[in-house]
């Protein structure tokens, strides 16, 4: 390998790893900000949060990888141009196109790796991530007894704590309602203070109550003639009440319930689903005529009737009901109206099914194309970043970050609009999924041409000189016009 190629590879790998780490970290922070309320205060173990963050990081690769390739490429070639290393390379007789060969090989390897990642690892990561996030969001809060609130966290009990110490262990002014199987509050416990702690293994929550009273309502001893209820009151200095904590432990949903989603499938599974779903839709559409025809009644009329000597000729002005009496016309119209309503309801149900199946097919088609789109996007954004960096000749995290974010936003916005248009059936499926690549590829080719010809595309002095020439050109005309 030539020393120049080795220099380019070293100059690219370091900023690529740094930018990939930064982008992944930013996306992870966005995830935490979005779901912070669903994760904090539910008593999750640290490894559960870490596992969720790891799966989320894997799902963010499809967004972080193209942006990292674009940003690191602009930084690499911008730094080489700023330090006049590109000038030295061109002075040695090596064109920019030849200098890009090792980078093209590395980005191609990254694109192939991104394809295999999206086909084999991403579906598994999505399955783990969405199933764990679903269970975490439906998990009850670990703040079992909040201050000043009647908590119903424990089945069969309603508990209110007026005040708690900052450590959350000592409670004051406690009120406990215990419900019977008939959902009546027949037992009430009041206590001045108490402490709470969990047993080994977090199986039970124990409330140790002090200085309180217990009230209980009970039916009469002989309900047949004495319907009055009895009230029991019991004072205590100290007592304990135990509550089951099994409902507060995270319960994992069977992952097989999520496997039918498009994001959980690889290319082979998506292809099988698309083929079978399309055949099902086509067969349903082909069978509509046969099923509708059963609602339509056909009558065979003999060519020559022995009863009717002279048939009545059809008159378009009088309609098909000519010759029928008024009751017969009403009966015929009612029958036809009933048939039309039946056919209309049948077609509406069939059309709703067809619309839902078509939407599912388009959604799975989008997920199928995204696996290829990710790899091609890395190549196209590299094709934009490399010449752009050699043109602007600025390294570091200043101007390259601004330029790369602008181009990535263009790519991301166009991709998002195209995906939504495909899912809504508003555009051709292939055009909608590849419109961002179709839009950015000519830009990359144009920038490559400008970089190869040493164009000063972003040199402000060139534009200033052009503006000054235009001013000088029109200035004499304006002077003569004033005279």
N, C-alpha and C positions, 0 to 999 in steps of 0.2 A: 504494500500500500504506500502511495506517495505521502510525503510529509505534509503536503498541502491538504490532502484528503483527511489525514489524521488531525490536522489543525482544525478543519471545519467540523469534524465529528466531536472533538473535545469542546469546541465553542458552542455546539448545539445541545449536547447532552446535559450539561450543567444547568443552563437556563430552562430547559424543558422540564427537568425534574423539579426545579424550584417553582416554576409557574404551575405545574400540575398539582403540587402540594398546596400552593396558595389557593388555587381555584377550588380544590376539593374541600379545603378548610372553610372557605367562604360559603360554599353550598351547604356544608354540614351545619354551619352556624344558622343559615336560613331555615334549615329543617328544625333545629332546636327552638328558634324563635317562633316557628309556626305551631309546634306541638308542645310547647313548654307547659301549657296549662293541663295537657292530657298526661304528662309524665311526672311532673313534680307533685309531691305530697301524696303519692299512692303506695309508698313503702316498697318500691321495686328494689331488688338487689342490684348492686353496682354492675354485675356482669350482664344483667338483662338490658340495662341502658347501653352498655358498651356493645352488646350484640346488635341492638337496634341501630346504633350509630354505624357499625361496620357494614351492615346490610344496606343502609341508606347511602353510604359512600360508594358501594358497588353500583347502585342504581344511578348515581350521579356521573359515572364515567362517560356516558353517552353525551353529556353536555360539557364536561370538563376537558375531555381529550381533544376535540377540535379547537377549542379556545386555547389550550396549552400549545398545540402545534402552531397555531397562527402567531401567538404572542412570542414564543421562543424563537420562531423563525425570523420574525421582524427584529427581535433583539440581537440575534446572532449576526445577521447580515448588516444590520445597522451599526453594530459595534465594529465589525470588520471594515465597513466603509468609513466610520468616524476615525479609526486609527490608520487609515490609508493602507490597510492590508489588502483590500480588494484592488487598489491601484497597483500594488506590487505584484499581485497575482496576474492581473491583465498585462503588466509590463513583462512578465515572464513568458508571455505568449499563450496563456491559458484563458480561454473565454469564460464568461460567466456561466454559460450552459454546461461546460465541462466541470466547472467548479461546483455545480449543483448536483453532479452525479451521486456522490456518496450520500448527500442529504436525501436525494430521491430514493435511494435504496433503503435508508433508515426509515423514512416516512412510509414507504411501501410496506416494510416489515411491520410497522406500527398499525397500518391499515388492515393488514391481514390478521394481526393479533386482535385488533378491535372487532373484526368480523367473528372470529372464533369465540371471543369473549361474549359478544352479544348473542351468539347462537347457543352456547353451552353453559356459560356461567351466569349470564344475566337473568335468564328465566328462573334459575334456582334462587338467585339473590332476591328477585322480585317476590317469589313465593314465600321465602322466609320473612322478608321485610313486611309485606302487606299483611300476612297472617299474624305476625307478632305485633304490628302496630294496631291491628284490629282488636286483638285481645287486650293490649295496653290501654286503648282508649275507652273500652267498656269496663275496665277495672274500677272498683269502688275506691273512693279516696281513703287514704290512710289516716286522715284527721278524723278519728272516730267520734270524738265528742267536742265539737266546736263550741266556743263560748256563746251563750245567749241564744242558742238555736235548739229547737226540738229535733233531735237526731233520730232517724228511723233506720240507721245502718244495720242494727241487729234485728232479725226477724222476731216479731212478738213483743218488742220493747220500743218505747219512746222515752228518750233520755234528754234531759236538759241540764246543762252546767252553766251557772251564772258567771263564774270567774275561775281562771286557772293561773297557776304560777308560771313564770317564764319558762321553766323547764318542762311544763306540760304534765307533770306527774301528780301534783297536788291540786285537788279540786275543791270548790266551795259552792254551797247552796245547790245541792244535787236533788233532782226530782226524777223519779223513775216510774213510768207507767208500764205495767205488765198486762198483756192482753191474753184473754182466754181464747179457746178455739172458736168461739162464736164472735170474736173480734170486739169484745167489750173490755173496757178498762176497769177491772174489778179490784186490782191490787195497785196501790200507790205507796211508794217509799220516798220519804223526805229525809235528808241528812244535811247537817251543817257543813261537813267537810269530808274529804276522803282522798285516797291515793289509788292510782291504778298502775298495774304492771302486767307484763305478759309472762306466760308460763314457758317452759322449755319447748323449743320447736315452734313457738308462736301458734300454739293450738288454741289457747284460751286467753281472754282478757279478764283479769280479776280486778274488781272494784272493792276496796276495803273501806267501808263506810263507818263513820263515827258520829255519835250523838245524834240519833235520828229516831223516826217513828215509822211504823208500817201499818197501813190501813188496808183492810180486805172486806169486801162485801160478799155475803153468802146467802143463799135462799133459806127460808124458814125450815125448822126441823121437821115439820109435818106440813107439806105443801098442800095437802088435800083440804084443810080448813084454815090454815094459818099462812096467808100469802105475804106477810110482812118479811122483809129481808133483815138479815143480821149483819151488824158491823163489828169487826174485830179490830182492835187497836193494840199495837205492841210496840213499846219503847225499847230501844237498845242503846248500849254504849258503843258497841263495835260489832260489825257483821261483815260478811263477804258475799259478793254476788259474782257469778262466773258467766261469761258470754263466749259463745263459739266464734272463732276467727276463721273458720274454713272458707267462708264466702269471700274473705278479703285476700285470699291467695290467688295469684293469677292462674287462670285455667286456660290451657291451650286448646284452641279449636283445631279440629282435624284438618290438616293441610290439603287433603283431597278435595275439600269443598271449594278451594280457590284455584285448583288446577285447570278448570275450564275457562279461565280468563285468558285473554289474548296475550297479556304480558308475561304469562307463566309458560308459554310454549316456545319451542325451538322451531326451526324452519321445517323440519320433517313433520312435526305435529300441525303446524299452521297449514302446510300444503295439503295434508290429509283432510283437515277441517274444511278448507276452502273448496276442495274438490267435492267432498260429500255434501256440503251445504249448497253449492251451486247446482249439483245434480238434483237435490231435493227441491230447490226453488224452481228449476226448469220443469220438473215433473209435475209440481203443483200447478204451475201456469198452464201446462199442456192439458191437465185434467179438468181445468175450469169449465171448458165448453161442455164436456160430457156431464158434469155434475149440474150445470145450469140447465141443460136440455131436459133433465128429468122433471123440471118444474113446468115445462111448456107442454101443453096437450095438443096432439095432432089428431085430426079426424079425417078418415078416408071417406070420400063421397063417391058413390058409384057413378059411372058415366051416364047411365040412363036409369032414372027412377020410375018405378011403376006407379007410385002414388002421385008424384008431382008431374003433371003432364007438360007444363011449360015453366021452366025455371026462371027466376027473376034475374035479370041482368044487373051487374054491379054498377052503381052510380056513385061516382066519387063525391058528388055534392051532397047526396043523402047519407053517405057513410055505410059502414058495414052492418049496421043494425036495421037497415030498411027491411020492411016486411014483418018485423017483430012487433008484438004488442008491447004496451008500456011496461007491464010487470015483467015481461020477458027481457026487455031492454035493461031494466034496473037490475035484474038478476045477472045478466051478462056483464054489466059494468062492475057490479060488486065482485063477481068472480075474477074478472080481469084485474081489478084493483088489488084484491088479495094476492093474486099471483105475482103482481109487480112488487108488492111489499116483501113477499117472501124472497123473490130473486134479489131485491135490493139489499135486504139484510144479509143474505148469503154472500153476495159479492163484497159487501162491506167487511164482513168477518174475514173473508179470504184476502182482501186487499190489506187489511191490518196485519195479518200473518205474513204476507209477502213483504210489506214495508219493514217489519221488524227483522225478518230474515235478511233482507237486503242491507239493512243498517249493520247487522252483525257481520255480514260478509265484508262490508267496507271497512269496519273497524279492525277485523283480523287482517285484511289486506294492508292496512296502514302499518300494523305491527310487523308484518312480513317484509315490507319494503324498507322499514327503518333499519333493519339489520344490515342491508346493503348500503343504505344511504350514509350511515356512520362512517364506513370505510372510505367511500368516495369523497365525503366532505373533508376528511383529513387531507387527502391529496389535493383537492381544489383549494383549500385554505392555505396549504403550503405553497401552492402555485401563486397565490396572492402575496403571501408573507415574504417569500424570498426576494422577489424583485422589488417589493415595496421597501424592504429594509435596505437594500443596496441603493435605492433612490433617495430616501430621506436621510440616510447616513447618520442616524442617531441611535446610540445604544442606551442601555439602562432601562429604568422603569418610568421614564417620562413620556415623551411623545409616542414611543412604540405602544405603550399601554392604551393611550387614547385612540390611536389609529386601529389597533387590533379590536378594541371594544366596539368601535363603530362598525367595522366590517362583520364582527360576530353578531352584533345586534341585527344587522341587515339579514344575515343568514338565518338567525333564530326567528325573527319576525316573519320572514317569507315562509320558512318551514312550518311555523305554527299556523299561519293563515292557510297554507296549502293542505295541511292535515285536516283542519276543521272543514274546509271546503269538500274534501274527499269524503269525510264521515257524513256530511250532510247531503252528499250526492249532487253537489252544485258544479262539479268540474270533473273532467276525465281523471280517472284514478291515477294513471301513470304520470300525467302532467302535473297534477296536484302534489304528488310525492316528490317529484324531481324538479319542481320549478325553481327552488333555491339554487340547485346545482346548475341548472340551465342559465340562471341569471348571473351567477358569480363566475362561471367558467370563462365567458368572454372577457370579463374584467381581469382575470388572472392572465389570460393570453395577451391582452393589451399591455398590462404592466410588465410582463416578461419581455415583450418586444421593446418597450421603452427602456428597460434596464439594460438589455443587450446592446442598444444603440447609444447608451450613456445619455439618456434624455434627462434634462433638468426639470422634471415634472413638478417638483415641490420646491424649486429654488425661487424664492420671492423676488430676488433681484431681476430675474428674467421677466417676471410680470411687471415689475416697476419700470424697467426699461421699455417694455412694450406700451405701457400706459403713457409714459413720457413721449414716446414717438408719436402716438396717436394725438396727444395734446399739441405737440409741435406741428403736426400735419394740419390740424383744423384751426390752429391759432391765426395764421395769416388770413384765412377766409373770413374769420370773424372780425378781424381788424378792418379788412376792406369793406365789409358789410356795414361797419359803424361809420366809416368815412362816406 
